[in-house]
Amino acid sequence: MKEKLKTSFAFNLVIILLLCVLLYILFFASLNCVTNHGKEVLMPDVRGRNADSALTELSKLKFDVRIDSTYEPTMRPMAVLRQVPDTGSLVKEGRTVFLTINMVTPPRIPMPNIKDLSYRSAEMILRNNKLLVGDTAYRSDIASGAILEASYNGNPIVAGTPVPQGSKINLIIGNGLGNTEWDVPDVTGMTVDEALITLNQFNIQPMLIVANQMEEITDTFSAIVTDQRPRPTNDAGAHNRIRMGEFLDLQIMQTPAPHDIHR
């Protein structure tokens, strides 16, 4: 009786072990089918294409497509802006692909405050807000390169006004020249230091030019202004006029003779 039990137990144990081995083999044999191992495809590049065309191609490749949207003013409406996984990736059938599509209707955003900023700063802020720089014009103002005014569709626009993304914002920029005019000051015969002090009172920009290239300027501020352009008066004896922010050319010499000074 005991021998029969031992034989029966050993037999059943062998059967169980064989079943385990068989199940193990079946599991790994079917794993390739379950995971689609070896059925990888190259992810196509659908960026820049119309969303319908991209969806058609990805569906043929048996991808599950999820769509998000944003707005990019330089791209066509409904164009694919981004894709995940990226182009060239090897992915399995049934993989979820995420597409970002360009919106048809641009969202409206508050106009950013760019007044008094430099052109470069204003351009960067507009670009970050997905707005475009339109036409630019210059206006006489002492604030050189600063944004004096922004307009949209021909009308001035102030910060905070809702405007569609992708809109062109026209800019008016200061040219560094004021509207105020002065009689050209006479600085001939002065030292450079004295001339600079005088011109600074009128917001006039000096441009120093060495009158005699053979002479060395050892001390610029003590050098003498021998001539200037424009001169204080014209040939008719009338006063020449100069605007705030304009340049005045000054010819200088370190030790001029009396006849070198033009009056």
C-alpha positions in Angstrom: 0.0 0.0 0.0 2.8 2.4 1.0 4.6 1.6 -2.3 1.5 2.5 -4.3 1.2 5.8 -2.5 4.9 6.6 -3.1 4.5 5.7 -6.8 1.3 7.8 -7.1 2.9 10.8 -5.4 6.0 10.7 -7.6 4.0 10.2 -10.7 1.8 13.3 -9.8 4.8 15.3 -9.0 6.4 14.5 -12.4 3.1 15.4 -14.1 2.9 18.8 -12.2 6.5 19.6 -13.2 5.9 18.7 -16.8 2.8 21.0 -16.8 4.8 23.8 -15.3 7.5 23.4 -17.9 4.8 23.3 -20.6 3.1 26.4 -19.3 6.4 28.2 -19.1 7.2 27.4 -22.7 3.7 28.4 -23.9 3.9 31.7 -22.0 7.2 32.8 -23.6 6.1 31.5 -27.0 3.0 33.6 -26.9 4.8 36.7 -25.4 6.0 37.8 -28.9 2.4 37.7 -30.1 1.0 39.5 -27.1 3.6 42.3 -27.2 3.8 42.5 -31.0 7.5 42.0 -30.7 9.3 42.5 -34.0 6.3 44.5 -35.4 7.9 47.9 -35.1 7.5 50.6 -37.7 9.4 53.8 -38.4 7.6 56.9 -37.1 6.8 59.1 -40.1 7.4 62.9 -40.1 4.0 64.6 -40.2 5.1 68.0 -38.9 3.9 70.8 -41.1 1.3 68.6 -42.8 -2.4 69.2 -42.6 -4.0 67.4 -39.6 -6.4 65.3 -41.8 -3.5 64.0 -43.9 -1.4 63.2 -40.9 -4.3 61.4 -39.2 -4.9 59.3 -42.3 -1.3 58.1 -42.5 -1.0 57.4 -38.8 -4.3 55.4 -38.8 -3.0 53.2 -41.6 0.0 52.4 -39.4 -2.4 51.4 -36.6 -1.4 54.2 -34.2 -3.7 55.6 -31.6 -3.7 59.4 -32.1 -4.3 62.0 -29.5 -4.6 65.7 -30.5 -3.8 68.9 -28.6 -3.8 72.4 -30.1 -2.0 75.7 -29.7 -1.4 78.7 -32.0 1.6 79.6 -34.0 1.2 82.7 -36.2 3.8 81.7 -38.8 2.1 78.3 -39.6 -1.0 77.4 -41.5 -4.2 76.7 -39.6 -4.6 72.9 -38.8 -0.9 72.2 -39.6 0.8 69.8 -37.3 3.3 71.7 -35.1 4.8 68.9 -33.0 4.6 65.1 -32.7 5.5 62.6 -30.0 7.3 60.2 -30.6 9.6 62.2 -32.8 10.2 61.3 -36.4 12.5 58.4 -37.1 11.7 56.6 -33.9 11.0 52.9 -34.0 7.6 52.3 -32.4 5.2 49.4 -32.1 1.8 49.2 -33.7 -1.0 50.5 -31.5 1.4 53.0 -29.8 -0.3 56.3 -28.8 1.0 59.3 -30.9 0.5 62.8 -29.6 0.0 65.6 -32.2 -0.1 69.4 -31.5 -2.3 71.1 -34.2 -2.3 74.8 -35.1 -5.6 76.4 -34.1 -7.8 77.8 -36.9 -9.0 80.8 -34.8 -6.1 82.6 -32.9 -6.8 83.3 -29.2 -6.9 86.8 -28.0 -4.3 88.1 -25.5 -3.8 91.4 -23.7 -1.5 93.7 -25.5 1.9 93.8 -23.7 3.3 97.1 -22.4 6.2 98.0 -24.7 6.1 101.8 -24.5 9.5 103.4 -23.9 11.3 100.0 -24.4 14.1 99.6 -27.0 13.1 98.2 -30.3 14.9 94.9 -29.6 13.2 94.4 -26.2 9.8 95.3 -27.7 10.3 92.8 -30.6 11.3 90.0 -28.2 8.2 90.7 -26.0 5.9 90.7 -29.0 7.4 87.5 -30.3 7.0 85.8 -26.9 3.3 86.8 -27.0 3.0 85.4 -30.5 2.5 88.9 -32.0 4.3 90.1 -35.1 6.2 93.4 -35.7 4.4 95.3 -38.6 5.5 98.6 -40.1 8.0 100.8 -38.3 8.2 104.6 -38.5 10.4 107.2 -36.8 9.4 110.3 -35.0 11.5 113.2 -33.7 12.1 112.5 -30.1 15.2 112.7 -27.8 14.5 109.1 -26.8 16.6 107.4 -29.4 15.4 103.9 -30.4 12.6 103.9 -27.8 9.0 102.8 -28.7 6.8 105.9 -28.6 3.6 104.4 -29.8 2.1 101.0 -30.9 -0.9 100.6 -33.3 -3.1 97.8 -34.6 -5.2 98.1 -37.8 -4.3 101.7 -38.0 -5.4 102.7 -34.5 -3.2 103.3 -31.4 -3.4 100.3 -29.0 -2.6 100.6 -25.3 -1.3 97.9 -23.0 -4.0 95.5 -21.8 -6.2 95.8 -24.9 -7.3 92.3 -26.2 -5.6 91.5 -29.6 -5.6 88.2 -31.6 -2.3 86.3 -31.5 -0.5 86.6 -34.9 -1.6 90.2 -35.3 0.9 92.7 -36.8 1.7 95.6 -34.4 3.0 98.8 -36.0 5.6 100.7 -34.1 6.6 104.4 -33.9 10.2 104.8 -32.7 12.1 107.8 -31.5 15.0 108.9 -33.8 17.0 110.7 -31.0 16.3 114.1 -32.4 14.1 116.6 -30.6 11.8 119.1 -32.3 13.4 122.0 -30.5 15.8 124.1 -32.7 18.6 126.4 -31.6 20.9 128.9 -33.2 24.1 127.0 -33.8 26.3 127.9 -30.9 29.8 129.4 -31.7 32.4 127.2 -30.0 35.3 128.0 -32.3 38.4 129.1 -30.4 37.2 127.3 -27.2 39.0 124.3 -25.7 37.3 121.0 -26.3 36.4 120.9 -22.7 34.6 124.3 -22.9 33.0 123.4 -26.2 31.6 120.1 -24.7 30.1 122.0 -21.8 28.4 124.5 -24.1 27.0 121.9 -26.5 25.7 119.8 -23.6 23.5 122.6 -22.6 21.8 122.4 -26.0 21.8 118.5 -26.2 24.0 118.7 -29.3 26.3 115.8 -30.1 30.0 116.8 -30.8 32.0 114.9 -33.4 35.7 115.6 -33.0 37.9 115.7 -36.1 41.7 116.3 -36.0 42.3 119.3 -38.3 46.0 118.5 -39.0 46.7 114.8 -39.3 50.5 115.6 -38.9 49.9 117.0 -35.4 49.6 114.7 -32.4 46.7 115.4 -30.0 48.4 114.9 -26.6 45.5 116.2 -24.5 42.1 116.1 -26.1 40.3 118.3 -23.6 42.8 121.1 -23.8 42.9 121.0 -27.6 41.4 124.0 -29.4 38.4 124.0 -31.7 39.7 125.6 -34.9 36.5 125.2 -37.0 33.0 123.8 -36.8 30.3 122.5 -39.2 27.7 123.9 -39.4 29.1 127.3 -38.6 27.0 129.8 -36.5 26.0 131.9 -39.5 25.7 131.2 -43.2 27.2 133.2 -46.1 24.2 135.7 -45.9 25.0 136.4 -42.3 21.8 134.6 -41.0 22.0 132.3 -38.1 22.1 128.6 -38.9 19.7 126.4 -36.9 20.4 123.0 -35.4 18.0 120.5 -33.7 18.4 118.9 -30.3 20.3 115.6 -30.7 22.0 116.5 -34.0 25.8 116.3 -34.5 28.2 119.2 -34.7 31.5 118.5 -36.3 34.4 120.1 -34.5 37.9 120.4 -36.0 40.6 120.5 -33.3 44.3 121.2 -33.0 46.5 120.9 -30.0 48.5 124.1 -30.5 46.9 126.1 -33.4 48.4 129.3 -34.7 46.0 132.3 -34.8 45.4 131.9 -38.5 44.4 128.3 -38.0 41.2 129.4 -36.2 38.3 130.0 -38.6 35.7 132.5 -37.5 
